[in-house]
Amino acid sequence: QDRLSLPLLQAQAVALDVEVPSPGGVLEIVGDRLPSKEQITEERRKVEEEVSASGWLLHVLATAVIVAATLALAFAVPSVSYLLGKLGGVCGVTQMYLMPGLVLVSCPELRPPSQRAAILLGFCAASVTGLAAVVL
């Protein structure tokens, strides 16, 4: 077991920016940097103090909303393939037209202004057409 854990301990020692003297010494170096049970208990107590009842209530409500939305979607969508088809269509249109358009907008030095305007107009028309075909 010690032979198998040695590379992991060496990697931890390197991540902690300590010198790895020998296989036996790695356990001592890494062991000194690990938190004690008292430190873990203290950190847990601090987290419990910071998260008040309102935090837990918000967590429970957010979880309930996510579960309710998932259940509503499950009842509303006829099949998973329908949903995946719509998702694939939207992602395809985004990848083919919207992302290149955003690159063209954010990097004005790629094309002259008139050419950029024509390309962006074409991307907009293709995006609207593609998204309309997906939605309808």
C-alpha positions as CSV (number, residue, x, y, z in Angstrom):
1,Q,0.0,0.0,0.0
2,D,2.9,2.4,0.8
3,R,4.4,1.8,-2.6
4,L,1.1,2.7,-4.3
5,S,0.5,5.8,-2.3
6,L,4.0,7.2,-2.7
7,P,3.4,9.0,-6.1
8,L,0.2,10.6,-4.7
9,L,2.1,11.8,-1.6
10,Q,5.0,13.1,-3.7
11,A,2.5,15.0,-5.9
12,Q,0.9,16.5,-2.8
13,A,4.3,17.5,-1.5
14,V,5.1,19.2,-4.8
15,A,1.8,21.0,-4.8
16,L,2.6,22.2,-1.3
17,D,5.9,23.5,-2.5
18,V,8.0,21.4,-0.2
19,E,11.1,19.4,-0.9
20,V,10.7,15.6,-1.2
21,P,13.7,14.1,0.5
22,S,12.9,10.4,0.5
23,P,10.0,8.0,0.3
24,G,9.8,7.8,4.1
25,G,10.1,11.5,4.6
26,V,7.1,12.3,2.3
27,L,4.7,11.0,4.9
28,E,6.2,13.3,7.5
29,I,6.2,16.4,5.3
30,V,2.6,15.9,4.0
31,G,1.4,14.7,7.4
32,D,2.5,18.0,9.1
33,R,0.4,20.1,6.6
34,L,-2.9,18.1,7.0
35,P,-5.5,19.6,9.3
36,S,-6.1,18.0,12.7
37,K,-9.5,16.8,13.9
38,E,-9.8,19.8,16.1
39,Q,-9.2,22.2,13.2
40,I,-11.8,20.4,11.1
41,T,-14.3,20.5,13.9
42,E,-13.7,24.2,14.4
43,E,-14.1,24.9,10.7
44,R,-17.4,22.9,10.7
45,R,-18.7,24.9,13.6
46,K,-17.8,28.2,11.9
47,V,-19.6,27.2,8.7
48,E,-22.7,26.2,10.8
49,E,-22.7,29.6,12.5
50,E,-22.4,31.4,9.2
51,V,-25.2,29.5,7.5
52,S,-28.3,30.7,9.5
53,A,-31.8,29.4,9.3
54,S,-32.6,31.8,6.4
55,G,-29.7,30.3,4.4
56,W,-31.1,26.8,5.0
57,L,-34.6,27.9,4.1
58,L,-33.3,29.5,0.8
59,H,-31.4,26.2,0.0
60,V,-34.5,24.1,0.6
61,L,-36.7,26.5,-1.5
62,A,-34.2,26.6,-4.3
63,T,-34.0,22.8,-4.3
64,A,-37.8,22.5,-4.3
65,V,-38.1,24.9,-7.3
66,I,-35.5,22.9,-9.2
67,V,-37.2,19.6,-8.5
68,A,-40.7,21.1,-9.4
69,A,-39.3,22.6,-12.7
70,T,-37.8,19.2,-13.6
71,L,-41.0,17.4,-12.9
72,A,-43.0,19.9,-14.9
73,L,-40.6,19.5,-17.8
74,A,-40.9,15.8,-17.5
75,F,-44.7,15.9,-17.8
76,A,-44.7,18.5,-20.5
77,V,-42.2,17.0,-22.9
78,P,-43.5,14.0,-24.9
79,S,-40.1,12.3,-25.1
80,V,-36.4,12.7,-24.4
81,S,-35.6,12.6,-28.1
82,Y,-37.9,15.6,-28.7
83,L,-36.0,17.6,-26.1
84,L,-32.6,16.5,-27.3
85,G,-33.5,17.4,-30.9
86,K,-34.5,21.0,-29.8
87,L,-31.4,21.3,-27.7
88,G,-29.2,20.1,-30.5
89,G,-30.8,22.5,-33.0
90,V,-30.3,25.5,-30.7
91,C,-26.7,24.5,-30.0
92,G,-26.0,23.9,-33.7
93,V,-27.4,27.3,-34.7
94,T,-25.4,28.9,-31.9
95,Q,-22.2,27.2,-33.0
96,M,-22.6,27.9,-36.7
97,Y,-23.8,31.5,-36.6
98,L,-23.8,33.3,-33.3
99,M,-20.4,32.3,-32.0
100,P,-18.6,33.4,-35.3
101,G,-20.6,36.6,-35.2
102,L,-19.5,37.3,-31.6
103,V,-15.9,36.8,-32.6
104,L,-16.3,39.1,-35.6
105,V,-17.9,41.8,-33.3
106,S,-15.1,41.5,-30.6
107,C,-12.2,41.5,-33.1
108,P,-12.8,44.4,-35.5
109,E,-9.4,44.1,-37.1
110,L,-10.3,40.8,-38.8
111,R,-12.4,42.4,-41.6
112,P,-13.1,45.9,-43.0
113,P,-16.2,47.6,-41.5
114,S,-18.4,47.1,-44.6
115,Q,-17.5,43.5,-44.9
116,R,-18.1,42.9,-41.2
117,A,-21.5,44.5,-41.4
118,A,-22.5,42.3,-44.4
119,I,-21.3,39.2,-42.7
120,L,-23.0,40.0,-39.4
121,L,-26.2,40.8,-41.2
122,G,-26.0,37.4,-42.9
123,F,-25.3,35.7,-39.6
124,C,-28.3,37.4,-38.0
125,A,-30.6,36.3,-40.8
126,A,-29.3,32.7,-40.7
127,S,-29.6,32.7,-36.9
128,V,-33.2,33.9,-37.0
129,T,-34.1,31.4,-39.7
130,G,-32.3,28.5,-37.9
131,L,-33.8,29.3,-34.5
132,A,-37.3,29.7,-36.0
133,A,-36.9,26.3,-37.7
134,V,-35.9,24.7,-34.4
135,V,-38.7,26.3,-32.4
136,L,-41.5,25.8,-34.9
